[in-house]
């Protein structure tokens, strides 16, 4: 069974950048799509970004052009580069593979 561990969250001012990482252990994850989701206080968890086996990516409209997802199969790690951050990006960010979720990492953006 795979285990996912996110890192890289923190507090940043609006307009700033953060890079999240999600490291997988237990088995190789290179055979599956990987996704990032986020959940803001009082809101439902929402899709943010995904990366296919081919390496092609897809994004929620709210982050398109600002966020970039990538994967390093040799390191069993996926990344989410977040630029031009906005206060509405504040949330706990979760890594996902099939039915497995990480514990999340907090991203807070101040105005």
N, C-alpha and C positions, 0 to 999 in steps of 0.2 A: 504494500500500500504506500502511495506517495505521501510525503509530508511537505507542506509549503510554508515557508517562513519569509514574511515581508520585512523590509527595512528601508530606511531613508526618509521617513516622514519627519515633520518638524514644523516650526513656525516661521513664516516668511511674509514679507510685505507684498502688497499687491504689485504685480508687475515682475515679481521675482521668479525664481526657478527652483525646482527640486527634482531629484532623480530617485525614483523608487526602484527597489530590487526585490525579486521574489526567487528564492533559492529552493529547489526541489531536492528531496532526498528520498531514498527508499527504492526507487527505480528510475529509469530514464524517462524523461517526459517528452522526448523529442517526437513521439508518435502521436501527440495530441495537440489540438488547438489549446492555447492558453488565453485567459481573459483577465482583465482588471475590472472590478466593480467598485462602487463607493456608496457609502450610506451617511447622509447628513442627519443631524439630530432631528427627530420627529418626522423623518421621511423614509420612504422605502428604499431598499438597495437598488441601485441602478447600474446598468452597463456603462462602461467607460471606453474600453478598447479591447481588441482581440488580435491575435496573430495566428495564422494558419500554419500547417506543416510546411507549406511552400515558403513561408516567410512574409507573405503578403499580409497587410494589416487592414483593420477596419475600425472606425471610431464612431462614438456618439456625436451628433451634430454639435453639442455644446462644447466639445473639446477639439473638434477638427481644426487643424491648422496650428494648434497650440501644443498638443500632446503628441509624443511619438513613442510607439511601443517597438521593442526589439527583443530578440532572443539570442542567447549564446548556448547552443546545444552542448558544446564541450564542457561548459560549466554548469549545465542544468539550471540556468538562470534566465529569467526574463526581466526586462527593465521597462520603466515608464518615465520618459523624460517629459517633464511638465514645465512649460515656459509661459510667460505672460499670465501668471496665476491671478485669479480673481477671488474676492471674498466668497463668492458662491461655490468655489471649488473646495471649500472647507468641508471635510468629511473624513471618515475612516475608510481607507482604501484597502481592498481585499484582492488577493490573487486567487484565481480559480482554474482548476483543471477537472473537467467532467463534474463529479459530485464532491470533489475535495476542495476545501477552502482553507486559506491561511488564517492567522489570528487577527490580521489587520494592522495597519500602521496609520497613525493620526497625521493628517495634513491640516494645518490651520493657516489661513491667509488673512492678514490684517489689512484694513483699509487705510 
